[in-house]
């Protein structure tokens, strides 16, 4: 989990393959507990989370901006994050990130790499795959080496 937020920029850029958000509309309003300035417990990289609207965040990961909304599926807290930086390969594409707040840390997880998803998968196919994987607990890559942890700055 520490590692998941450690390099959201790399994680998000690597995961910015999807053309649409995970859910058509945000599944809930922003969570005030996510707002603020965070730092990676591995290398200190900054992660800033701002309220953009009642259901949107502006996330700046080590200088890379994203607009994120909640896209919860099958009991997992997901956010759909749209790349905003001037990068022709990733601009406007989405990454799907799962997270949880654990004590005073923000923990971020990637999707399990064995899920049958491609950049051509439709939102419905993606949601179905996540719901099915949720039944067996295989939605996320839970390897502690791949998770990223952040702590809020005081």
C-alpha positions in Angstrom: 0.0 0.0 0.0 2.8 2.4 0.8 4.2 1.9 -2.6 1.0 2.4 -4.4 0.8 6.1 -3.5 4.6 6.3 -3.6 4.6 6.9 -7.2 1.0 7.5 -8.3 2.5 9.4 -11.3 4.2 6.3 -12.5 1.3 4.1 -11.5 -1.3 6.4 -13.1 0.7 6.9 -16.2 1.3 3.2 -16.5 -2.4 2.6 -15.9 -3.7 5.4 -18.1 -5.0 3.1 -20.8 -8.8 3.5 -20.6 -10.9 5.8 -22.6 -13.7 6.3 -20.1 -14.1 6.4 -16.3 -14.9 3.1 -14.5 -18.5 4.3 -13.8 -20.6 6.6 -15.9 -21.2 8.9 -13.0 -19.4 9.3 -9.7 -20.7 6.8 -7.2 -20.4 9.3 -4.3 -19.2 12.7 -3.3 -15.7 13.4 -2.3 -14.3 12.1 1.0 -12.9 15.0 3.1 -10.4 12.6 4.7 -8.6 12.3 1.4 -8.1 16.1 1.0 -4.7 17.6 1.8 -1.0 17.3 1.2 0.4 13.8 1.5 3.9 12.4 1.1 5.2 9.0 0.2 6.6 7.0 3.0 9.1 5.5 0.6 10.7 8.5 -1.0 8.8 11.6 0.3 7.2 12.5 -3.1 4.3 14.8 -2.7 0.7 13.9 -3.4 -1.8 16.8 -3.1 -5.6 16.2 -3.2 -7.9 19.2 -3.6 -11.6 19.5 -3.8 -12.6 20.5 -7.3 -16.3 20.1 -6.9 -18.7 18.2 -4.7 -17.8 14.9 -6.5 -14.4 15.6 -8.1 -10.8 15.8 -6.9 -7.9 17.6 -8.4 -5.0 15.3 -7.6 -1.4 16.5 -8.3 1.0 13.6 -8.0 4.6 14.9 -8.0 3.6 17.6 -10.4 1.3 15.5 -12.7 -2.4 16.6 -12.5 -5.4 14.3 -12.6 -9.2 14.8 -12.1 -10.5 11.9 -10.1 -14.0 10.7 -9.1 -15.2 7.8 -7.0 -16.1 4.8 -9.0 -16.8 2.2 -6.3 -17.5 -1.3 -7.4 -18.2 -4.5 -5.5 -17.3 -3.0 -2.2 -14.0 -1.6 -3.3 -13.1 2.1 -3.1 -12.0 2.9 -6.7 -11.3 6.3 -8.2 -11.3 7.0 -11.9 -8.4 9.4 -12.6 -8.2 11.4 -15.9 -4.7 12.5 -17.0 -4.5 16.3 -17.6 -0.8 16.8 -18.2 0.3 17.8 -21.7 1.3 14.3 -22.8 0.0 13.1 -26.2 0.0 9.4 -25.2 -1.9 9.8 -21.9 -3.8 13.1 -22.0 -7.5 12.4 -21.4 -7.0 8.7 -20.6 -8.1 7.1 -17.4 -6.5 5.0 -14.7 -8.4 3.1 -12.2 -6.9 3.1 -8.7 -8.2 1.4 -5.5 -7.5 2.9 -2.1 -8.2 2.6 1.6 -7.5 4.8 4.5 -5.7 2.8 7.2 -5.1 4.6 10.5 -3.4 7.8 9.4 -2.1 6.4 6.0 -3.5 6.4 2.5 -2.9 3.1 0.8 -3.2 2.7 -2.9 -3.5 -0.5 -4.9 -3.3 -1.4 -8.6 -5.7 -3.7 -10.4 -4.6 -7.3 -10.4 -2.5 -7.8 -13.6 -4.2 -11.1 -14.3 -7.6 -9.5 -14.9 -8.8 -9.9 -18.5 -8.7 -6.2 -19.3 -7.2 -4.3 -22.2 -7.3 -0.7 -23.3 -10.1 -1.8 -25.7 -12.3 -3.3 -22.9 -15.7 -1.5 -22.7 -16.7 0.0 -19.3 -19.3 -2.7 -19.0 -16.7 -5.5 -19.6 -14.4 -3.9 -17.0 -17.1 -3.5 -14.4 -18.2 -7.2 -15.0 -14.6 -8.4 -14.6 -14.1 -6.4 -11.4 -17.4 -7.6 -9.9 -16.5 -11.3 -10.7 -13.0 -10.8 -9.3 -14.5 -9.2 -6.2 -16.3 -12.4 -5.5 -13.0 -14.3 -5.2 -11.0 -11.4 -3.7 -8.7 -11.2 -6.7 -9.6 -7.7 -7.9 -6.5 -6.0 -6.6 -2.8 -6.6 -6.6 -2.3 -6.9 -2.8 1.4 -7.6 -2.9 2.9 -5.3 -0.3 5.7 -4.6 -2.7 3.3 -3.0 -5.2 1.1 -1.1 -2.8 2.0 2.5 -2.0 1.5 4.3 1.3 1.3 8.0 2.0 1.0 10.0 5.2 -0.7 13.3 5.5 1.6 16.3 6.2 0.8 18.0 9.5 
